[in-house]
Structure formats: C-alpha cells, structure tokens
Amino acid sequence: MLEIRPNCELCDCDLGPQSANAMICTYECTYCKTCVEAVLENVCPTCGGGFEKRPIRPKKAWRADLNLGLGNHPASIKRVHSKFSSADIAAHVARIKGIAPKDR
C-alpha cells in the first residue's frame, strides 16, 4: 500500500492525499507535477525512472467490511526531501532524459 507522502521532495509544497498534483515513481519518490515537468524532466533523481500521477486514496471506506479508505489507512505525515543537490539532479537528468522511461 502506498505511503502517500505529504510533500514534494524537491520544492516541499504540500501534496495532501487528495492532491491531483502529486507524481510518483515506482519507488514512491513523490514530487509535484511542476517539479517533474520543469526541473526533473520526468527523470526520478533517485532511480532514474519516470513518473506517473499518484492515485487518490478514497476518504471513505466504501466497503466497510474491508476496512479501507483514509480513515483506516491514513496518509503519511512524515515529510521526505531528496538527498541530492541541485547540481547532482541536473547532471543526472541531463544524462538520461533523452531515453524514454520504458527503455531506462
């Protein structure tokens, strides 16, 4: 199950559990759509993969017998920040941005 991290790991903007602006890689590195497009150019600074829109976890447990939804599985409140410097991210992005995510 996704952690649903609360912030962009680059600009630190809030990305609540219902945010349509949240993007994740396969390891759940979480960035806002603006950073993914303008800074990262769809290259995860950690794994080198691409990003997809993060799904929204329903607020309500629509099937009460399954105990799903945010009430039973809340989003993370632990803020995460990229450990890479701006220069390192820029070099990493430049190195592989020309390769389609499916081919990386």
Buried (B, 14 or more C-beta within 10 A) or exposed (E): EBEBBBBBBBEBBEBEBEBEBBBBBEEEBBBBBBBBEEBBBBBBBBEBBBBEEBEBBBEEBEEEEEEBBBEEBEBBEEEBEBEBEEEEBBEBBEEBBEEEBEEE
